[in-house]
C-alpha cells in the first residue's frame, strides 16, 4: 500500500503545528528537512531525540531525511561534505528511516575552461556519489536522488547516466515531475519511462505552463496519468508532498497551513478518484 508523507516544514517551522496539520490531513509520515528553522543535519542529538519522541506521540513516522547533501559546488571540499553526509546517516539511523534524499552537485565555482559544461565534471560527480553510495550500503540506508534544477542530474539524460553508472540498490531515483518541467523536460512519458528501473520515491508538486507552482493536477505535470501508470506498475512507496505554494528557495520551500491543506487535499482527491487506497 502506498503511503503519504510531507516535507512538513512547508507548514510551519514549529513541530507541534506541523504535527497538528498532518493529523488533520490524515498523513502519518514526514520527510524531515527542518524544524524550528534549523536544518535536519544541524539539529543536535538531543533535539533529534525530542523530535522522534514528539512525532511518535503524534502517530507520525519518518519516511525520509530531507537532507541538502549534494547541494554544493562539485569543486567544494568533498572531505567536509562527506562529514556532513555521515551525519545524515546518523540522523537516519536515529529516526528509524532508511531513506536519505540527496542531490548531485552544482557546477564548479572556479572559472576554468569548460567548467560550465556538465561533461567536464561528470566523472567527479559520479566518483563522489559512488563513495556516498558505498557508505550508504555499509550503513544499510538508501540514497534517493532528486532531479532538481541546476544540479548535474537535473535533466533526464544526465539523471539516467548517474543511475546507470552507479548501478547500486542503495542509490535510487526520486520522480519529481515539476522539477523536470522546470528544466524543460517532459515528465511523462519521457522521464518516467527513462528512470522507471530505479524509481524508489515520488515528490508531489505541480507547475503551470507559466512557471507558477500549483497543487497536483492543476499544472502541466500530468499527475492523473502518472498516478495511473504508477499504480499499473505496482508502485508501493511514498508520495511526499513538497508543494512550495508560497515560496520556493534553494534549500527549502514554504506553503503555510492553508495552502498545504489545499495541496494535500488535491493529491488525496486524485487518489480517491482512482480508488487507490493509501496509508
N, C-alpha and C positions, 0 to 999 in steps of 0.2 A: 504494500500500500504506500502511495506517495505521502509525503509529509510536508507541511507548510512551515517555513521559518521566516525570519525577518532580520534585516540589519536594523535593530530596534533603536539605535541612536538616531535614526531618521525621525523617531517620535519625539524624543526628548533626551537631554543629557542625563536626566535623573532616572536611576534604575527603577525606583518604585513606579514612576509614571510609565516607563517602558512596559513593565510587567502588567500594569493595570490595563493598558490599551491592548496588549497581546491577549490577555484573558478575555477582554470584551469581544475580540475578533476570533476567539477560539483557535488561536495559534499557540502551539506548545513548544516551539523551538526558537532559538535565537542564533544568528550569526554575530558573534561578539566582536565588534570593531572598536567601540569606545564606550566608556561610562564616565560620567562627571567631567566630560571634556578631556579625558585622558585616554590616549591610545592604548589598546589592549596590551601591547608589548611593553608599555611604560608603567603599567599597574604593578604595585608591589605584591609580593606573595600573600601578604595579609589581606590586601584588597581583593585578590583573586579568590581567596577562600571565603571572604564575605559575600562576594558576588555569587559564588557557587551555592552557598547556603541560602541566600535570598531567592535565587532562581528556583532552587529545589522546593522551597516552601511555597512558591507561587505556581508550581507544576510546570516549570519551564526547563527544558533541556538545552544543552549547547550543541547545535548542529555543526558549527564550524568556527574556526578562528578567522576573523576577517582581517588578516594581517596586511601591512603595507610592504611586505617583503617583495623585492624586485622593482620597487618604485624609486629607484635611484639610477643615476647615470652609470652606464656599464664601466666607465673608467674611474669610478669612485673606489674607495678601499674595500676590496672583497673580504678581507680579514675582519674588518669591523662589521660588515653586513652579515657575515657568517655568524658572528657572535649574536647579532640580533635575530637571525634565523634560528639559532639554537634556543634562544629564549622563546620563540614561537612554539617550538616542540615542547618545552617545559610547560608552557601555558596550556597547550592542547591536552597534555597528559593530566595536568591538574584539574581540568574541566571535563575530563572523560569524553573527549571528542577525537575522532581520527582524522578529521579534515582540517587543512590549513589552506586558505585562499592566498595565492601568490600572483605575481606579475613577472614579466620577462625583460625588465630593464629598459631605461631610456637610452637614447643616443649619447655618445660620449660628449663631455663638455669641452674637452680640449679641441682647439681649432687645428685639425690636421687634414691633410689631403684625403678626401674620400670619407671623412668621419661622419658625414650626414647620410651616407649610403648604408642601409642596413646590412648589405652583404659584407661590408668592411669589418663589422664587429660580430657577425653571426657566430663564428667559431667560439668567441669568448663568451657570448650569451649561453651557448649550449654547454660549454665547459662549466660555467657557474651553476647552471641548472642541474647538470649531472651530479655535481658534488652535493648540492642540496638534496637531490633525489636519493643519493646514496645514504645520506644521514637520515632522511625520512624513512627509507626502507629499514635501516637498522633500528629505528625507534618505533616502527610499526604504525606510522601515520601516512596519510595520503595528501599530496600536494595537488590542489585543483587550480589550474591556470586560467585566469580571467583575461579575456581578449579586449583589454581596454585601449582606447585610442592613445597613440604616441609611444607605446611600448613596442618592443621588437615583434611580438606575436599578436599585433592588433588586427591584421588582415588575414584572410583565410589561408593564403599560400604560406605565409610565414608561421602561422599557428600550426598548420599541419606539418611543416618542416620540423618544428620543435617536437611535436608529439611522435613523429616517426623516428627522429634522430635519437631521442631519449628512450623511447620504447620500453617503458617500465610501468608496471601496475601502480606504482607509488607516485606517478606523475600523470595526471589526468586532466580532462578538459571541462571547463565551465562553458555552457551555452548561454550567452548574453546577447540576444537578438538586437537590442537597442544599441549596444556598443558597436556591433557590425554596421548598423545603419549610419552611425556617426563617422564611420570610416569609408562610407560609400560602397559597402559590401552588401550582398543580398543574404539575409539571414536564412530564408527558406525558399527554395530547397538547397541553395548553394552551400552555405556554411554548415547547415545541419548534416547534409549528406557527407561532406568532406571530413567532418570531425566526429561523426557518429561512432566510429570504432573506439574512441577514447572518452566518450561522454560519461560524466560522472555527476554533474551538478548543474542546476539551472538557476539563473538570476532573472528575476521578473521586473522589468520596467519596459516602457514603450516610448517611442518618439514619433512625432508627426513629421510630415514631409518638410515643414519649415524649420525643424530642429527643436521644437518645443517638446519637453518631456511631459508625457500624459500617462493615464492609467492604462493597464494592459487591455488591449482590444480597441483602443481609440486612436492608435497610431498606425505606423506602417510596418510593424513587426510581424503581422500576420499570426497573432497569437492563437486564434482558434484553430487554424490549420496545424501550427506547431504542436499544440496540445493533442490534437487528434493523432498526429504522427507519433508523438512520444508514447501515447497510450498503446497505439498499434504495435510499436516496437518493444513494449514491455518495460518502459522506464518505471522504476520504483524508488527513486531517490527523493531528494529535497527540491522544493521550489522556494527560493529565498527572495522575498520582496525587498527590493532596493530602489524605490520609485523616484527619488531625487526631485520631488514635485515643487519644492520651494527653493532649493539651491543644489548645485552640483559642483563641489570643489574638487581639488586634486586628490585629497585624501579622505574626503567624507562628503556625503550628501545629506540633505535635510528635507523633511516634508512637514513635520508638525503633526500633532494627533489627528486633526480632522482630515487633512489630505492623506495621511497614512491610512486612515479608515477607508477612505474612498478607493485607494489602491488595493487594499485588502479585499474589499467587497467586490471590486471589479474582477479580480482573479477568481475569487470563490464563486461568483456568478458564472464565469466561463466554465469552471469545473462542474458546477451543478447542472448547467445546460447540457453537458455531455454525460451526465450521470457518472462522474468519476469520483469515487469515494476517496477521502483523504483524512489524515490524522493531524 
